[in-house]
Amino acid sequence: MSVSQIAAPARAAGGLFAFMLDVFMALFKRPFQMREFLLQAYFTIRVTIVPTALVAIPFGAVIALQVGGLIKQFGAQSFTGSAAVLAVVRNAGPIATALLIAGAAGSAIAADFGARKIREELDAMMVLGIDPIQRLVVPRVLAVMLIAVFLNGLVTFVGVAGGYVFNVLLQDGTPGAYLASFTALAQLPDILQGMVKAVIFGFLAAIVASYKGMNAKGGPKGVGDAVNEAVVITFVLLFAVNFVVSALYIQLVPPKGL
């Protein structure tokens, strides 16, 4: 393996980090592109809301079945609702949201920027003195972050409701016990953690998609490669960041006692 092959991932990581800093600095530039922000927010929620709702149902069902079966072996069926809520709110909700955001909205952003790149629209904007990052990237990043929070709430609600239905119908759970156990182990910081994760995941998905799209090369094939790379890189980053945030949360926020 040559030195250039070894240095390529480091250069790519450095370029992504530098692009992230450029986007952060552009957040404070004016004027803010409100129309572009609203259009991108509408587009993001349009392409993700139905798949997200459909994915949330099996997420909640699987968690309810697995957690319910495990807890039943210990004779603690009364805590099934609380355990299911913790699993959905802390991890399943933000991760499902992130996967749909990266797969649907992220791929669309990468394809859009890739097409603009090979048509030299981005270069033309820079020649005219228009910053593509401020004009195009910032509204998309903020829109994806905003919609990620709402989608996380949708996944959490649908997941918990699906867990309730499957627990009551398939595991002989009682509705009252399931609902009453919500606050036994769960607490407000758990919800805040899920929202923070959704914001971070949305930010990463939009940044990676924008970066890969704006650096697409090689014509239409390069655009397709950029979309594939954006989705794969986003998935890897999401799981890594999820582990770090979850580990920090466990260390900083004490669990709720019974």
C-alpha positions in Angstrom: 0.0 0.0 0.0 1.4 3.3 -1.1 1.8 6.5 1.0 -0.9 8.3 -1.1 -3.4 5.5 -0.4 -2.7 5.7 3.3 -3.0 9.5 3.4 -6.3 9.5 1.3 -8.6 8.8 4.3 -6.8 11.5 6.4 -7.2 14.0 3.6 -10.9 13.2 3.2 -11.5 13.5 7.0 -9.6 16.8 7.0 -11.6 18.1 4.1 -14.9 17.1 5.8 -13.8 18.8 9.1 -12.8 22.0 7.2 -16.1 22.0 5.4 -17.9 21.6 8.7 -16.1 24.7 10.0 -17.0 26.6 6.9 -20.7 25.8 7.4 -20.5 26.8 11.0 -19.0 30.2 10.1 -21.6 30.7 7.4 -24.4 30.2 9.9 -23.8 33.7 11.2 -23.7 35.4 7.8 -26.6 37.5 6.5 -28.9 37.5 4.7 -30.4 34.2 5.8 -32.1 32.3 3.0 -35.5 31.8 4.6 -37.2 30.7 1.4 -34.6 28.0 0.7 -34.9 26.9 4.3 -38.6 26.5 4.2 -38.5 24.7 0.8 -35.9 22.2 2.1 -37.7 21.6 5.4 -40.9 20.8 3.4 -39.0 18.6 1.1 -37.3 16.7 3.9 -40.4 16.1 5.8 -42.3 15.0 2.6 -39.8 12.3 1.7 -39.2 11.0 5.3 -42.4 11.2 7.3 -44.2 8.2 5.9 -41.1 5.8 5.8 -40.2 7.0 9.3 -43.7 6.2 10.7 -43.7 2.8 9.0 -40.2 2.0 10.4 -41.1 3.1 13.9 -43.9 0.5 14.2 -41.6 -2.6 13.9 -39.0 -0.9 16.0 -41.5 -0.5 18.9 -42.9 -4.0 18.3 -39.5 -5.7 18.3 -38.4 -3.8 21.4 -41.6 -4.6 23.2 -41.4 -8.3 22.3 -37.7 -8.7 23.3 -37.8 -6.6 26.4 -41.1 -8.0 27.5 -40.0 -11.6 27.1 -36.7 -10.9 29.0 -38.4 -9.1 31.8 -41.1 -11.7 32.1 -38.4 -14.3 33.0 -37.4 -12.2 36.0 -41.0 -11.7 37.1 -40.9 -8.0 36.5 -43.7 -7.6 34.0 -44.8 -4.3 35.6 -41.7 -2.6 34.3 -42.2 -3.6 30.6 -43.5 -0.2 29.7 -40.7 1.7 31.3 -38.0 -0.5 29.8 -39.5 -0.2 26.3 -39.8 3.6 26.6 -36.1 3.8 27.7 -35.0 1.7 24.7 -37.1 3.8 22.2 -36.4 7.2 23.6 -32.7 6.8 24.2 -31.6 4.8 21.1 -34.2 3.4 18.8 -35.9 6.7 18.1 -32.8 8.8 17.2 -31.2 6.0 15.3 -34.3 5.2 13.2 -34.7 9.0 12.5 -31.0 9.3 11.5 -31.1 6.3 9.2 -34.2 7.7 7.4 -32.7 11.2 7.2 -29.5 9.9 5.8 -31.1 7.5 3.4 -33.8 9.8 2.0 -32.9 13.4 2.6 -29.2 12.9 2.7 -29.0 11.1 -0.6 -31.3 13.7 -2.2 -29.0 16.5 -1.0 -25.9 14.7 -2.3 -27.5 14.1 -5.6 -28.6 17.7 -5.9 -25.2 19.1 -5.2 -23.5 16.5 -7.3 -25.6 17.5 -10.3 -24.9 21.2 -9.7 -21.2 20.4 -9.4 -20.9 18.6 -12.7 -23.0 21.3 -14.5 -20.6 23.8 -13.0 -23.4 25.7 -11.3 -21.4 26.0 -8.1 -18.4 27.4 -9.9 -20.7 29.9 -11.6 -22.1 31.0 -8.3 -18.6 31.6 -6.9 -17.7 33.6 -10.0 -20.7 35.8 -9.4 -19.6 36.4 -5.8 -22.3 34.1 -4.2 -21.1 31.7 -1.5 -22.7 28.3 -2.2 -22.2 27.3 1.4 -24.2 30.3 2.7 -26.8 30.2 -0.1 -27.4 26.4 -0.4 -25.7 24.4 2.3 -26.7 26.3 5.5 -30.5 26.3 4.8 -30.4 22.5 4.1 -28.4 21.8 7.2 -30.7 23.8 9.4 -33.8 22.3 7.8 -32.6 18.7 8.3 -31.7 19.4 11.9 -35.2 20.9 12.6 -37.1 18.1 10.8 -34.9 15.5 12.6 -36.2 16.7 16.0 -39.8 16.4 14.8 -39.2 13.0 13.2 -37.6 11.8 16.4 -40.8 12.7 18.3 -42.8 10.9 15.7 -40.7 7.7 16.0 -40.8 7.9 19.8 -44.6 8.2 19.9 -45.3 5.6 17.2 -42.7 3.2 18.7 -44.1 3.5 22.2 -47.7 3.1 20.9 -46.7 0.0 18.9 -44.9 -1.5 21.9 -48.1 -0.9 23.9 -50.2 -2.7 21.4 -47.9 -5.7 21.0 -47.4 -6.0 24.8 -51.1 -6.0 25.5 -52.1 -8.2 22.6 -49.3 -10.7 22.4 -47.7 -10.8 25.9 -50.8 -10.6 28.0 -49.7 -7.3 29.5 -52.2 -5.0 31.1 -52.7 -1.5 29.7 -52.7 0.1 33.2 -49.4 -1.5 34.2 -47.7 -0.6 30.9 -48.7 3.1 31.1 -48.1 3.4 34.9 -44.6 2.1 34.5 -43.5 4.9 32.2 -42.1 7.0 35.0 -40.6 4.2 37.0 -37.2 4.2 35.2 -37.5 6.9 32.6 -36.9 10.6 33.3 -36.9 14.0 31.6 -33.2 13.9 30.6 -33.8 10.8 28.6 -36.1 12.7 26.3 -33.7 15.6 26.1 -30.9 13.2 25.2 -33.0 11.8 22.4 -33.6 15.3 21.0 -29.9 16.2 21.2 -29.0 13.0 19.4 -31.5 13.8 16.7 -30.1 17.3 16.2 -26.5 15.9 16.0 -27.5 13.1 13.6 -29.3 15.5 11.4 -26.4 17.9 11.3 -23.9 15.1 10.4 -26.2 13.7 7.7 -26.6 17.0 6.0 -22.9 18.0 6.3 -21.7 14.7 4.9 -24.2 14.7 2.1 -23.4 18.3 1.2 -19.7 17.7 1.3 -19.7 14.6 -0.9 -22.1 16.2 -3.4 -20.1 19.4 -3.7 -17.0 17.4 -4.3 -18.4 14.9 -6.9 -16.2 14.2 -9.9 -16.5 12.2 -13.1 -19.9 13.0 -14.5 -23.1 11.2 -13.7 -21.2 8.2 -12.4 -19.4 10.4 -10.0 -22.7 11.7 -8.7 -23.9 8.2 -8.0 -20.7 7.4 -6.2 -21.0 10.5 -4.1 -24.5 9.6 -3.1 -23.4 6.0 -2.1 -20.4 7.3 -0.2 -22.4 9.9 1.6 -24.9 7.4 2.9 -22.3 4.9 4.0 -20.1 7.5 5.7 -23.1 8.9 7.5 -24.2 5.5 8.8 -20.7 4.9 10.2 -20.5 8.3 11.8 -24.0 8.0 13.3 -23.3 4.7 15.1 -19.9 6.0 16.3 -21.4 9.3 17.6 -24.4 7.4 19.1 -22.0 5.3 21.2 -20.0 8.3 22.4 -23.1 10.3 23.3 -24.7 7.4 25.1 -21.5 6.7 27.0 -21.2 10.3 28.1 -24.9 10.4 29.1 -24.6 7.3 31.3 -21.6 8.9 33.0 -23.1 12.3 33.5 -26.7 11.6 34.3 -27.4 9.1 37.2 -30.1 6.5 36.5 -33.4 6.9 38.2 -33.8 4.8 41.3 -36.9 2.7 42.1 
